[in-house]
Amino acid sequence: MTLSLSILATALPALAQDTTTVVLARDGLAVLTAWSLVALVVAVLAVLVVALRLQAEMRRHRAAWEGFLATASERSGSLVEHAGSAVRNIDRITETVRGEAERLGSSVGGMAGALEEAATELRRRTRDLLALLDLAQSEAEGAVIEAASRIRALREGAAGLFPSRQARGGGREEGGGGEGEE
């Protein structure tokens, strides 16, 4: 086996020396084809550069949105905490008023005015709490709607730049999750 390989190895340089290559002169169509190939390569490189810049911009926007959502979450957390303490205060006030009403009703009938004041305060605080909860809900809804519309606009912009990706089934459907994809 080694003998036949050594014979083949010595015969290959002789074959290469006997081979003649003929190069024909280029005509106009061949030159046009070569230049159009160069233009196509330059166009593909330009699209690649634009796509890379767009990806970097989208990453920057994603980081900004993540920061916004984290800030909104922190702010709404304190708002919910304050609303929870207000509810606890109202529960305590309600219990206090109820206890006082039972004690005063059994002992003195003339304390109806003080009981009425406590009930008015309770109603006022309940209205304040409801207004606070309505405000918190409307701000949270507004933030979520705004975030969803901006994300949808980013997806539509990306879909316009990469339409073949959705045609192959590589794009995500609306509301399809997948935060970590890039």
C-alpha positions as CSV (number, residue, x, y, z in Angstrom):
1,M,0.0,0.0,0.0
2,T,2.8,2.5,0.8
3,L,4.5,1.6,-2.4
4,S,1.5,2.6,-4.6
5,L,1.1,5.8,-2.6
6,S,4.7,6.8,-3.2
7,I,4.3,6.2,-6.9
8,L,1.1,8.2,-7.0
9,A,2.8,11.1,-5.1
10,T,5.7,11.2,-7.6
11,A,3.3,11.1,-10.6
12,L,1.1,14.1,-9.4
13,P,3.7,16.8,-10.0
14,A,4.3,15.5,-13.5
15,L,0.5,15.7,-14.2
16,A,0.4,19.3,-12.9
17,Q,3.2,20.3,-15.3
18,D,1.5,18.8,-18.3
19,T,-1.8,20.6,-17.6
20,T,-2.5,23.8,-19.6
21,T,-5.0,26.4,-18.5
22,V,-6.7,28.6,-21.1
23,V,-8.2,31.9,-20.0
24,L,-10.5,33.5,-22.5
25,A,-10.7,37.3,-22.9
26,R,-13.6,38.7,-21.0
27,D,-16.4,40.2,-23.0
28,G,-18.7,43.0,-21.9
29,L,-21.3,40.7,-20.3
30,A,-18.7,39.0,-18.1
31,V,-17.4,42.3,-16.9
32,L,-20.9,43.5,-16.2
33,T,-21.6,40.3,-14.3
34,A,-18.5,40.8,-12.2
35,W,-19.3,44.4,-11.4
36,S,-22.9,43.6,-10.6
37,L,-21.6,40.9,-8.2
38,V,-19.4,43.4,-6.5
39,A,-22.3,45.9,-6.3
40,L,-24.5,43.1,-4.8
41,V,-21.8,42.3,-2.2
42,V,-21.5,46.0,-1.3
43,A,-25.4,46.2,-1.0
44,V,-25.5,43.2,1.3
45,L,-22.8,44.6,3.5
46,A,-24.6,47.9,3.7
47,V,-27.8,46.1,4.7
48,L,-25.8,44.1,7.3
49,V,-24.4,47.3,8.8
50,V,-27.8,48.9,9.0
51,A,-29.2,45.7,10.6
52,L,-26.4,45.7,13.2
53,R,-27.0,49.4,14.0
54,L,-30.7,48.7,14.3
55,Q,-30.1,45.8,16.6
56,A,-27.9,48.0,18.8
57,E,-30.5,50.7,18.8
58,M,-33.2,48.1,19.8
59,R,-31.1,46.8,22.6
60,R,-30.6,50.4,23.9
61,H,-34.4,50.9,23.7
62,R,-35.0,47.6,25.4
63,A,-32.7,48.6,28.2
64,A,-34.5,51.9,28.5
65,W,-37.9,50.2,28.7
66,E,-36.6,47.7,31.3
67,G,-35.5,50.7,33.4
68,F,-38.8,52.4,32.9
69,L,-40.8,49.3,33.9
70,A,-38.5,48.7,36.9
71,T,-39.1,52.3,38.0
72,A,-42.8,52.0,37.5
73,S,-42.9,48.8,39.4
74,E,-41.0,50.4,42.3
75,R,-43.3,53.5,42.3
76,S,-46.4,51.4,42.1
77,G,-45.1,49.2,44.9
78,S,-44.9,52.1,47.3
79,L,-48.3,53.3,46.2
80,V,-49.8,49.9,46.9
81,E,-48.1,49.8,50.2
82,H,-49.5,53.2,51.2
83,A,-53.0,52.1,50.0
84,G,-52.6,48.9,52.2
85,S,-51.8,51.0,55.2
86,A,-54.8,53.2,54.5
87,V,-57.0,50.2,54.4
88,R,-55.6,49.0,57.7
89,N,-56.2,52.4,59.2
90,I,-59.7,52.3,58.0
91,D,-60.2,48.8,59.4
92,R,-58.9,50.1,62.8
93,I,-61.1,53.1,62.6
94,T,-64.1,51.0,61.8
95,E,-63.4,48.7,64.7
96,T,-62.9,51.6,67.0
97,V,-66.1,53.3,65.9
98,R,-68.1,50.1,66.2
99,G,-66.8,49.5,69.8
100,E,-67.4,53.1,70.8
101,A,-70.9,52.9,69.3
102,E,-71.8,49.8,71.3
103,R,-70.4,51.3,74.5
104,L,-72.0,54.7,74.1
105,G,-75.3,53.4,72.9
106,S,-75.7,51.3,76.0
107,S,-74.5,54.0,78.4
108,V,-75.4,57.4,77.0
109,G,-77.9,58.3,74.3
110,G,-76.6,61.9,74.0
111,M,-73.3,60.9,72.3
112,A,-75.0,60.5,68.9
113,G,-73.2,63.6,67.6
114,A,-69.7,62.2,68.2
115,L,-70.7,58.9,66.6
116,E,-72.0,60.8,63.6
117,E,-68.7,62.7,63.2
118,A,-66.8,59.4,63.3
119,A,-69.1,58.0,60.6
120,T,-68.5,61.1,58.5
121,E,-64.8,60.8,58.9
122,L,-65.0,57.1,58.0
123,R,-67.0,58.0,54.8
124,R,-64.5,60.7,53.9
125,R,-61.5,58.4,54.4
126,T,-63.3,55.7,52.4
127,R,-63.9,58.2,49.6
128,D,-60.2,59.2,49.8
129,L,-59.1,55.6,49.7
130,L,-61.3,54.9,46.7
131,A,-60.0,57.9,44.9
132,L,-56.4,56.8,45.7
133,L,-57.1,53.3,44.4
134,D,-58.8,54.7,41.2
135,L,-55.8,57.0,40.7
136,A,-53.3,54.1,41.1
137,Q,-55.3,51.9,38.8
138,S,-55.6,54.6,36.1
139,E,-51.8,55.3,36.3
140,A,-50.9,51.7,36.1
141,E,-53.3,51.1,33.2
142,G,-51.8,54.1,31.4
143,A,-48.3,52.9,31.9
144,V,-49.1,49.4,30.7
145,I,-51.0,50.6,27.7
146,E,-48.2,53.0,26.8
147,A,-45.5,50.3,27.2
148,A,-47.5,47.9,25.1
149,S,-48.0,50.4,22.3
150,R,-44.3,51.3,22.2
151,I,-43.4,47.6,22.2
152,R,-45.9,47.0,19.4
153,A,-44.4,49.9,17.4
154,L,-40.9,48.5,17.9
155,R,-42.1,45.0,16.7
156,E,-43.9,46.5,13.7
157,G,-40.8,48.5,12.8
158,A,-38.6,45.4,13.2
159,A,-41.1,43.4,11.1
160,G,-40.9,46.0,8.4
161,L,-37.1,45.7,8.3
162,F,-37.0,41.9,8.4
163,P,-40.2,40.7,6.6
164,S,-38.6,37.4,5.4
165,R,-38.1,36.4,9.1
166,Q,-41.8,36.3,9.7
167,A,-42.5,34.5,6.4
168,R,-40.2,31.7,7.5
169,G,-42.1,31.5,10.9
170,G,-39.1,32.9,12.8
171,G,-41.0,36.0,14.1
172,R,-43.0,36.0,17.2
173,E,-46.8,36.3,17.2
174,E,-48.4,39.3,19.0
175,G,-48.5,38.7,22.7
176,G,-46.2,35.7,22.4
177,G,-43.8,36.5,25.2
178,G,-40.1,35.7,24.8
179,E,-38.5,38.6,26.5
180,G,-34.9,37.1,26.3
181,E,-34.9,36.6,22.5
182,E,-32.6,38.7,20.4
